[in-house]
Amino acid sequence: MSLLTIFRVSLRALGRNFVRSFLSCLGIGVGIVAVILAMAIGQGAKTMMVKEISSMGNNLMMVFPERRNQGPVSGGMGQGQNMTAGDAEAVKKELGHLVQGVSPMVRTTVQMMYAAKNWSGNVQGVSPDICLISNWTVTDGRFFTEEETAQCARVCLIGTTVKGNLFADDEDPVGKVIRLKNMTFKIVGVLGSKGANNWGQDQDDVVMAPYTSVQRYLQRSKFRTINMMNISLVSMDNLEETTREVSALLRQRHHLADYQDDDFETRDTTEIMNTIGSVTGIVGALLLIFSVITLVVGGIGIMNIMLVSVTERIKEIGLRMAIGATPANILVQFILEAVVLSTVGGAAGVVIGIGCSYLVGFMMGWPVLVATGSAVMAFAISSVVGLFFGFYPAYRASKLNPIDCLRYE
Amino acid sequence: MAHLIEIRDMYKIYEIGDEPVHALDGVSLSVDEGEFVAIMGSSGSGKSTMLNILGCLDVPTRGSYLLDGTEVAARTPTELAHIRNRKLGFVFQNFNLLPRTSALENVELPDLYMGRLGRRKRRERAMELLERVGLKGREGHTPAQLSGGQQQRVAIARALMNNPPVVFADEPTGNLDTKSSVEIMNLFTELSREGITIVMVTHEDDIAAYARRHVVMRDGKIMRDDIRDGSGKKTQDEVAKLVKEALA
């Protein structure tokens, strides 16, 4: 008996019990839907996070001064006193072919006041390049200029959170003067909202001023050091080269001998991406484990149905054996039935799963990524599940004694 | 000349409780080609066991069984399946047709497992056989749409599908009314005249009367084995009379 004939026999047998076949298909189908959804959601979430990371900055690379240890006490990152705005200017001037923008950053927390309201917040001293580097936009007014930076002008921009806390809803802050640490600063613009970053920090709770002004009026430090510099690369492809060049330049400027370690650290978003990759990887693995469990449950469902089917059709088995079906024929017939059930369920699951992925993506606002690979894999898995869980019932059927089957009541 | 069926010193012993039950107790029997044999006996006489072993559905505890010149007593399940497929046809008391499957497909079944004919030839032969048992025009009917007698005709057509030398019938009229019984038995008689060997188990004398040879069993042994004239085949008038009696 050819395989094709047995296949036809199996199909006919399934057709005779349509509702039951449908229900057992459903079990596997749901499992496959879960697998596809898990993969699509995992991928979608990852893409979304990567997108958010890149909103942090445009081909961003950060350079921090080394940690300054005072005796046994370790200082925080960016607390070293050895990086200056001059370093940032040098990077911009010397490595213009690799970087499209460099901004020093000095940070300080101040009490800010306008009329009767006050707010404590973060002031970032930057250069106008920061707009390009960190994708900032200005909704009202303008950004401060290079000239204002050079002149230590007391101008600033405020984030939407600061605006909300210092100004009434209908009040236009542009042109108003606020006091930062008792120094008056004129607001020249309002920053477009960026929302919270990946760590939940409110990026709009910020005042931006020229770094020169922050150093002179707010920090009043005689060293003119900066907390970090933000660099925007022309292309991420040049990351390694840029890191090398920036290091070489800074080592030279800091007069470091060959045996001395760097007195600065570079960071780029690939590290953060890797972290996020591992987090989404864990989530993805969890989802996958759950869907595999679902598949196993579906498979057990098929095994159950096939066992019932063998018992119920025991006379059919007896008759088939009596007229010449070999044990192998019976084995193959029942395995094929299970495989057909699971692959049909799997195929339906793939289609529904892809549909559900798009639905979820649409509702969550995620990009949906259904890899053809995952669909093919899900389909293959469903066949294997059928083969695996179909084997035992089929084996039992094939070992039956024809006379016992025919006599079975 | 070798016999078509030859069993020698056959035992079938079941262990039920502590007592071994001898369903077959040293039976020897031979059947020649073209014979129409009725195996008779009350229930528990061993006649069904005998038929199951003759039909290669069951294996004897001891003894030898030559079918068509080859020893078949100790074969693997697969080998037995091939023997049943090629050499034996079966007609059961409860028809044993595949439910929700057309008469035609039921008849085709043995060749599906044999794979001798192509799809088209298989269909042709099944159609021929259905016509021969008088079911022309009902090829597409499922068992549920056929009467008991018609179902048994389908089963007979199926038994003949692979052209076996022997057809085994286990109480073929046990579930049929008198009229259908007579029709089925006439069909068997015709097949016998065409040279097909038939071995039938029955406990009804008037059914056994169609067979030329009666083997009577009791307690796992053959009590009597005699040749009759096999004049059981009835004319139409006799059938009408029998039906009238049955209805009265």
Interface residues (C-beta under 8 A of the other chain):
Chain A: M1 S2 T5 V9 R12 R16 K315 E316 G318 L319 R320 M321 A322 I323 G324 A325 T326 P327 A328 N329 N401 P402 I403 L406
Chain B: N52 G55 L57 D58 P77 T78 A81 H82 R84 N85 R86 F90 F92 N96 L98 P99 R100 T101 E105 L109 P110 L112 Y113 M114 G115 R158 N162
